[in-house]
Amino acid sequence: MSDTPQKEPPPLPSNISLPDSLKHLIDPALAPSPAPAPFLLRVFAYLLDWLLAMLVFLLLLKFIVQTYRGEEWEILKTWLITLRNDYLNLFGNPAIVTSEMSASFLQKVKNIPQPASDLIQFIAFVQTFFFWSYFFVTEYFSQGSSIGKRVFNLRVANIYDLGPPRFFDTLVRSGWKSLFFCSSRLLFLLIGVIDAHVPLFTRTRRSWHDIFSHTIVLDSIADHDNSEPETPEPPE
């Protein structure tokens, strides 16, 4: 085997210009960069997904509660109606409200019947699981585009080759959004709100759930325009 060093390819003639989409073959630093999705489009896409998922969830929840948790639902409904009536009677005339009356009302709020409390926890669990499943199925099995993202021409891509998101990454991503946006705990909701605004302060418009799941949300139209090959100019 010869030890002769391989020669470098000759440089291109100066009168030949490559299209931008091919320049990275000569210099990898010139590779076209992905187009992160605008913040407002991400918000609109998420709200559309949330509304669609919530509509289906409420229909499913009505069937489950009426079929399997009817007694607990009646107790919860009675407790809520009682609280509403007490609130209207108490604060209908704020001038006569005393601190003792306010404390008594707050005590009633805390003394939720155990069956009603169990049903609320059950609803929170079902909601989280349903939203987790919705975002996972719609993003993983549709190449990164949920219904909302498809409407606004967005897609989720993995950061390694900008291809469709991977199974585990999609599981983490959809789980994060569901846990922090469907939770009834104030701390979780606060983290979710902060996470939703993180893209405003990052160059790649990535939220925390994007970073932890190794994904990025791209503008499909701009990303497609960047990837289209240009027609090379004929040599003079």
Steps between C-alpha positions, in 0.01 A plus 500: 500500500642836403568761767470782250286774658173569326484821305242762584238564235576800281316821587200598297555752223431853610242553227268226638260599779328237709143549629471569871342159558819327372770719652508289817651219288813715472476671840282332768476831685282629217232236547149652508372542854149392604228761538366498859125545530381850595382528859145611421447215254607254769250655741215485248584140406506394866170675576334327204634162614390573856146594393462192282638270770283663769185456291565128453606464865179658633286268290702200620492620860122541494459141391748364757359698793137427424570132442749417775514789751140624510462502880821694554398747229169572676687568826745732323219683320305549824809635675571745217141625495511552877822697473356715223189584702703576813731725298208695352333538837822600672651740249179628344525792743872557576416773753377246757774240451713443809828316540318220686260453208788486251687249717188284525461496123867409446460216748212363293720513191768296676252245636437334166328160532740213451310344204503838325873538569567152361306584184696823447828310527368237259401769247844662527670165436280417201552848354879477529507151347267600217695814406828305522359239262358764265826690455707182474281333239444810286869599496672162480275337240472809279870579458503769772186690398203496734167631370574851624853499362376372165250785477773759564766319290725404792676174577705350783843369399784333688808716533739238361392489135180710506300187419180389674516486882607169652273277710646568845556871427136539396391315814701739719386808309128418509522387863666825609230714339220290646639486854568873525195634316236259632613501861283652771806591705595868485875431489466271199280752320753775569783290356284427196432870441871585529588214267252631241678838494859371488506509114473878516851515643683230301642527149369158397154565655524183709307449824624289789292207379670535159844498660433199725348303211775594249250656262437828323181642348552615141307717260421245229463760223824684576682173563378365165615816323847465654529139388389551138793478259571805294564487131872560444593787277665401170870583472579819311 
